């Protein structure tokens, strides 16, 4: 029997709220474009259930479905802005604190043959 991912069963509150909000935003985008769930599913190459699950903000829905829907509604650039490593101020500051040290001292070349 396969193990269930604990993150899918009980994700952190902020993660769950963000995915739920993303789902609502995707639903609004679809409705504004006068598309049915079946139309959206057909255009991205999946079934209607996957689109419905994404619009409900289910955490078990594949990232590919969310990304394809963003692409369909011409909003994929928003995802790229979020994932830009140059905007990770905390990560950049932590990286600058690291002092790299060699694990062992370099030995000089021995010319004694």
Phi, psi and omega in degrees: 000134183280151179279145175270141179287123181297329179295325178288327181285321184213077180287160175304148186307312183294326177295313180299317180294321180294317179293322177297318178294321176300316178300316178297319179296321178295321178296315179299318179298319179294315181295320178299333179267008179055043179253146173272167176299320179297320178298313181298317181297317180295320182292329180262356174082037178223185180267163180300328181299320180296320179292317178299317179297319179296319180290338175275350179077034179288132182288341180278351179290138184297144175300330179298321180294313178300315181295318179296322178292320175299319178297315181301322182267013178057044179235016183295332180298334177296324179292322178295324180294321181291322186272008182289117183295337180287347178265003180273082185296318181295315179297320179294320179291323177293322179295323181290340179281339182290130175250116182280130178234147177286146180289331179216157180286144177286133178268146177288160180284128179271121182260016179273107181260000000 
